[in-house]
Amino acid sequence: MQITTDKDELRRALAEKQGSHVRCRSFRTGLEAFDEIAPNGAFQGGAVHELLWPRQSTYPKSLALLLARAAQKNGGAIAWSDPERELHLPALSAAGINLRSLILLRCANRADLLWALAECLRCRGVGATVAFIQRLSQIEARRLQLAAERGGGVGLFMRPYAPGISNYYAAATRWLIQPAPGSDQVQRWSVELLHGHGGQVGKVLLLEVDRETRALRISAPLADRPAAPATARATA
């Protein structure tokens, strides 16, 4: 694992990764119902994918982790923006992320973050670049898309879903992630494809994560599940 806090550190880290070229191809997460919604039943390599969520809920880190792990099978490192030091490394390792191939980005400001993301996306030794991005201009979104096309890996960007904030994008797919009724045992989200040429736009499915094991899976439709216990509550 490498932690970078400035441009020189990141340049050195990326130079070390250049030897392991990413195979620019589509990938699947292994959650069949989720993959089937995506264009052509898979996630495009050399592209950006956006995970949007309502401001009042927590951002969809578990889903970003699922996609990053799947993208890593095409080769290369994972670069993950973690300015607030929120990532729990043992959980990443338990989820199948190779920590020796992990680059943590800890940028001091937005300008440095956008620069770092573009550098990681352009590097053919990085398979997935993951970040929370508050806002993007049309030019910035296009620049990141072109960087992903050049590098062959994927950008996985978590963005708040609100008018005027998430309007500009250049992503192959955009997903709306919203909290759904959960319980003490599981946390659930509804997942809808908002944009993706050739995908099942507008289709919604339920995903859930086991609070103890952190395993992510497709949830049974509400009508097919037993009635929730009295302690059930909405989770974010």
N, C-alpha and C positions, 0 to 999 in steps of 0.2 A: 504494500500500500504506500502511496505517495501523497503527501499533503502539500499543496501549492498555495502560497499567499501573495506571490508577485509574478510578474511577467517572465522574468528570467528563470525562476523555478519551473514554471509551466513549460517554457521552451525546452528546458533540459529533460523534463519528464516525457514530453511528446517525442523528442528526438530518440529516447530510449525505446519507445513503442513502435517506431516506424518500421522495424523489421518484421513485425507480425501483421501482414496485410489483411484487412477485412474482406470477406467475400460478399460483394454487393448483391444480395438476393433477398427475396422475401422470407419471412419466418412466421412460425405459428407459436402460440402460447401453450398449447396443449389443452386448453379449455375449449372443447369443440364448438359449443354453442356461441361462444364469444368470437372465435376465429371465423365462423361462418358468416357473421354479420359484416366483417371487414371486406373490402374490395377483393374479389377473386378468392375469398376464403383465407386471406393471409395479410400480414403487415408488410408493406413495401420497404425494402432496404434503400439506402441512399436517399432518405426522405425525412421529413419532420412529422411527428404525430403529437397532437395536443389533447390533453386531458383537462377539461373545464369543470369547475365546480362552483356552486353558489357560495357567496362570500360568508354566509353565516355558518358554514360547515368547514371541517378540516380538509386540507387538500389530500388528494388520493394517492398517498405514498405507496400503499400496498399494490395498487394497479401499476404504477410506474415501475416498481420493483419486478413485478411479473414480466412486463414487457422488456425491461433491461436484461433480465436473466435469459429470456428467449432470444433476444438480439445477440447476446454474447456467444451463442452457438455458431454464429457466422464468423467468429474470430474477433480478436482485438480486446482492448481494455474497456473499462467503463469509467467515464468521467462524471462525477456527481457534484453539483454545487451544494455546499453545506456551510454557508456563512455563519449560521447560528449554532453549529455543532450539535445538530439534532439527530443525526443518523446514529442508530444503535448498531455498531459493527458486528457483534455476535449474532444479531438477528439477520443481518445481510448474509453472513456466512452460513447460517442455518438454512437460509432460503436458497442456497446454491450459488451465491456470488463468490467468485474467486477474489479474495481480498488482495492477493499479490498483484492482481491486474486492475486494482481500483485506484483512481486518481481523485482525491477530494479537492474541490475548488473552494477556496475561501477568499473571495474577492472583497475589496474594501468598498466598492461603490458600483453603481449600475453600469457605468461606462466600461469599467474593467471586466465586469461579468459578461457583457455582450461581446467584448473582444475575446475573452477566454472561451466562450461557447463557440464562436466562429473558428478559433484555432483548433479546438478539439474536434469539431465536425469536419474540418478539412484534413485532419490527420488520418491517414489510412491505417494507422495502428489502433484507432479508437472505434469500438463497435457500437457504443451507445453513449450519448451525452444527455444527462438528466438535470433538469433545473426547474425551479419555481421562477416564473417571470410575471411580474405584476402587469406590465403593459409592453406593447410593441408598436412601433410605427410601421407603415407599409414597407418602407425602405429596409428597416431592420429585419422584418419578417422575411423579405425576399433574400436578403444577404445570408441569413441563416439557412434558408432552403438551398441556396446555391452552394454553400459550404458543405452541406450534407450530401448533395449530389456529387460533389468533387471527392469527398472522402470515402463515401460508400457505406458509412455507418448510419445510425438514426439519431435524430434529436427527439427526446421525449420531454415535452414542456408542459408543466402544470400551470394553468392560468385561471384567475378568477373569472367567473361568467357573469358579466354585467354589461349593459349598454355603454358604449363609449370606451370600454377597456379592452374587450376581446374582439373588436370588430376587424382588426387587421391581422391577417394570417397568410401563410403560404404553405399550409400543411396538407399532406396527403390524406390524413383523416383527422377528424375532430370529434371528441366524445364528451358528452355531458354526463357527469357523475354526480348523483344526488343521494343523500342519505335516505334509507328505507327503514321501516320498522324492524328492530332487532330484538335481542334478548341479552340476558347475562352471559349466554354461551357464545353467541355469534353477533357480528357486526355486519350489516347489509347495506348495499347500495343498488340503486337502479342505474343502468348503463345504457345510454342511447347514442347511436351513431348520428351525428348532426351533419357531417360532411364526409364524403368519400366516394368518388366516381366508381360505379360498379358495385358498391356495397349496398347493404339493406338499410338505407337511410330512414330514420324514424322508428326503427325496430328497437324495442326495449327489452332488456333481460335483467335478472337479479343476480348479483354476485354477493358472496358472503365470505367472511374470514372467521375462522375459529379463534376465539380470543385466547385460548390456551396454547394451541399449536401454531397459530398464525397461518394455517393452511388456507389458501384461497380456492374457492370452488363456485360452481354454478348453484344457485339456490333454487329450490322447487318453486313453481308459481304460487302466489298467495292462496289461490283457490285449492291447491293440492296439498297444502301443509296443514297439519293439525292446528287447532286454535291455540293462540299464544297464551302462555301462563299469565297470571295476574301481574307478575313482575316485569312483563315485557315492556320495552320502552323504545322510543326512537333514538338512534345513535348517529353520530356524525363520523 
